[in-house]
Each structure stands twice: as structure tokens, then as C-alpha cells.
Amino acid sequence: MSGDVIQFLSGLPLPLLLLASLGVPLVLALILGQVILGVFTPQELTANSAVGTAKYSFIVEVYAVVAALSLVGAWDIYQTSRDNLQHETGGLYLLALSVPSYGDPSQAAQRAEMYASIRGYAGAVAVQDWPHMLAANNRSGSDIEFQRLVRAFLDVEPLNAAQQALSQNMVGWVAQVSDARIARLSQHSRTFGTLIWILVLLVSVAVLAFQWFVGSATNAVNYTMGGVIALIVGVVLMVSGKLAFPFNGDPPFLSPAPFFQLMGVGA
């Protein structure tokens, strides 16, 4: 459930994402402050400042570890997703560059099918696969077009030594596309599970709540510190969510733009 909430927030347009990520922790911190300062008197909080400070320091250390792990894990998801897209589109681009080498007049139909298979596969990824990637359901809509791509490049018969050498490279490029495609379709299996997001949110709420048990001379100082800490918590959650779901959002960190460009090869 928590993972669904973070995924939903990461899919919001940037202004709304900033408003939600910074506004919600800030409002929550102020509400918690009102409740705690209404239940306990300033004298009670000041008298327990030493104990409160020690406990709050422990909570902050736990939050620092959890925040660091979430950011590192989210960055790994983003970086892996980006590399997968680069490898997949790079393999398709190399395949497109190899097509003119089959320039014999008798291979005109095969050249046309090679280009058409690249355009078809790129279009299927951009139009059919991308909605599944946004929904993180690990489904694919490009299976048929991928099979067509494989057949178009592996079934072509070389007519000379140059084409024979090139066909061996094409096997590797098709395999590169295949490996990157599998990794792309399964990348959401690396996304944080619900339990991880629950841990991140619980520790964040604990930091926002426990800060009010540290006494201060004036409430203005308490509210100022609470607001600053709330903004830090909001930024951590926003960055972690955007990196963990790099295909979501407006604008997204990763878009199908390279596949749309490949839809024009050979046209």
C-alpha cells in the first residue's frame, strides 16, 4: 500500500509533486506540534529535555540510515533502468546502421522488412510496453514485434563475405536488445517493496513527532526547527520516489523518446 502511494506521488506533475512532498510533511509536523504542545506544558518538556534529546538523537540516527539506504537503493534502480534503455536502443540503432550493407537488389524486400521490424518494435515498446511500465505490472505488449525483429535479422541470407561477417555481429546486437529488454521488463521487481516503504514512512513520521519532545525557550524555535526538519524529510521522500519510479511523472526521469526516434528509421 505504501509503495502504491509513493508510486502515485512520483507520477504527479512536478509542481504538484513538490507541493505534496513538501506540504504534507510540513502540515503533519505542525499538527503534531500543536497536539504535543497542547498536551505537555513547556515546563514539562524543558524538564525532560535531556532524556528527549537522547531519544531524539537515536531516532535521527535511525532515520539517517534508512534515508541513506532508500536513496542508494532508489539511485541503483534509476541507474539500472537508464542503462537498460541505453543498451536496448543502442542495439536497435546498430541494427539499423547495418541494414544498408544488404544492398543487393535481390535483398530489397529483406531490407524493407529489417527497417519495418525496427520501427514496429520501437513503436510497440513506446506505445504498448510503456503503460505497463508505468503501472509496474511487469507485463509486455511487444512480444510479437520482438519476434518479428529477431526473424528479420537472423533469417537474412548473406550474399558475400562482408555480409557474412556483419551477420555475426548482428547476432550479438539482437542478443543485446533481448537482454536489455528482459531487464527493462523486470526492472520493477527491483523496486522497493511495501515493507521497505512502510519503514521509510514510519521513521519519517517518528522524526517529525519526536522533535517536539525537545524543550526550547520559545515555541517559535520549536516551529521553525519542525518546519525545517519536515522539509528535509519531504525532499528525501520525493527524491527516493522519483528515482525508484523513473518512468513516472511529468516530466519523467526516463521517457520513451529514444524509441519514438527509432520509429522513423528507414522511412
SULLIN-V475430 format. One record per pair of residues at least 4 apart in sequence whose C-alpha atoms are under 7 Angstrom apart, sorted by the first residue. I is the first residue (numbers start at 1). GAP is how many residues later the second one is. If there is no record, write none. Layout:
i: {I;I}
gap: {GAP;GAP}
//
This chain:
i: {1;1;2;2;2;2;3;3;3;3;4;5;6;6;7;7;7;8;9;10;10;10;10;10;10;11;11;11;12;12;12;12;13;13;13;13;14;14;14;15;16;17;18;19;20;21;21;21;21;22;22;22;22;23;24;25;25;25;25;26;26;26;26;27;28;29;29;29;29;29;29;30;31;32;32;33;33;34;35;36;36;37;40;40;41;42;42;43;44;45;45;45;45;46;46;48;49;49;49;50;51;52;52;52;53;53;54;55;56;56;56;57;58;59;59;60;60;61;62;63;63;63;64;65;66;66;67;67;68;69;70;70;71;71;72;73;74;74;74;74;75;75;76;77;77;77;77;77;78;78;78;78;79;80;81;81;81;82;82;83;84;84;84;84;85;85;86;87;87;87;87;88;88;88;88;88;89;89;89;90;91;91;91;91;91;92;92;92;93;94;95;95;95;96;99;99;101;102;102;102;103;107;108;109;110;110;111;112;113;113;114;114;114;115;115;115;116;117;117;117;117;117;118;118;119;119;119;119;119;120;120;121;121;121;121;121;122;122;122;122;122;123;123;123;123;124;124;124;124;124;125;125;125;126;126;126;126;128;128;129;129;129;129;130;131;132;132;132;132;132;133;133;134;134;136;138;138;138;139;142;143;144;145;146;147;148;149;150;150;151;152;154;158;158;159;160;161;162;163;164;165;166;167;169;170;171;172;173;174;175;176;177;178;179;180;181;182;183;191;192;192;193;194;195;196;197;198;199;200;201;202;203;204;204;205;206;207;208;208;211;212;216;216;218;219;220;221;222;223;224;225;226;227;228;229;230;231;232;233;234;235;236;237;238;239;240;241;242;246;246;246;247;247;247;247;248;256;257;258;259}
gap: {4;193;4;192;195;196;4;190;191;194;4;4;4;235;4;234;238;4;8;7;231;232;235;238;239;237;238;239;4;5;237;238;4;236;237;238;4;236;237;4;4;4;4;4;4;4;213;214;217;4;209;212;213;4;4;4;205;206;209;4;201;204;205;4;4;4;179;180;197;198;201;4;4;4;177;4;179;4;4;4;176;4;4;5;4;4;173;4;4;4;168;169;170;169;170;4;4;165;166;4;4;4;161;162;4;161;4;4;4;154;155;4;4;4;148;4;147;4;4;4;140;141;4;4;4;134;4;169;4;4;4;170;4;169;4;4;4;166;169;170;4;168;4;4;113;114;166;167;4;165;166;168;4;4;4;103;106;4;172;4;4;96;99;100;4;95;4;4;89;90;93;4;88;89;92;93;4;169;170;4;4;82;83;85;86;4;26;85;4;4;4;75;78;19;12;15;62;5;9;61;4;4;4;4;4;46;4;4;4;39;4;38;39;4;150;151;4;4;28;31;32;35;4;31;4;143;144;145;146;4;25;4;21;24;25;28;4;137;138;140;141;4;136;137;140;4;5;17;18;21;4;5;17;4;130;133;134;13;14;4;11;12;13;4;4;4;5;6;7;8;4;5;113;114;52;47;48;50;46;4;4;4;4;4;4;4;4;4;24;4;4;17;5;6;4;4;4;4;4;4;4;4;4;4;4;4;4;4;4;4;4;4;4;4;4;4;4;4;53;4;5;4;4;4;4;4;4;4;4;4;4;4;4;29;4;4;4;18;22;15;10;5;6;4;4;4;4;4;4;4;4;4;4;4;4;4;4;4;4;4;4;4;4;4;4;4;4;4;6;7;8;5;6;7;8;4;4;4;4;4}
//
